[in-house]
């Protein structure tokens, strides 16, 4: 059975996400992606333009999945209740190593000085920030603190800290209590 263009694009994105998550923009091979999809490398380029554009589509999809899942978890709640629900969902999503590593690979490529990647990852992060801020309806300092803890969770998951039985690892993995953010205001932390 032949796939539609949309189905084929989705298949390629899924395969590419796995490749880019583990090897990054520069280490992943479009030849491998094409071979795994059962198509030619030329067809990959016809659908996505360049390897970098395919990478950026994968990174954006990872940020998008994260934002949609967090918004769904929040339901109609706002404030700390929304952050608590979004944080619990985010923590559960860290088990999806592909999504986690794609976010980190995108950030790493941006940090390496690739302006095009930086601009695209910045836009993806901005959409995530705005989704959290619009849902929680809290001040920017609280949103920043919430997302900063998320970055620590990313690091913990990427380093597989649950497998490290050391005091520092246990400390880094302590749970965040819902009331933690209550003391943070624009006046107390600028």
Secondary structure, DSSP 8 states (H G I E B T S, - for coil): ----HHHHHHHHHHHHHHHHHHHHHHH--HHHHHHHHTS-HHHHHHHHSSHHHHHHHHHHHHHHHHHHHHHHHHTT--HHHHHHHHHHHHHHHTT-HHHHHHHHHHHHHHHTT-HHHHHHHHHHHHHHHHHHHHHH---HHHHHHHHHHHHHHHHHHHTTGGG--SHHHHHHT----GGGGGG--TTT--
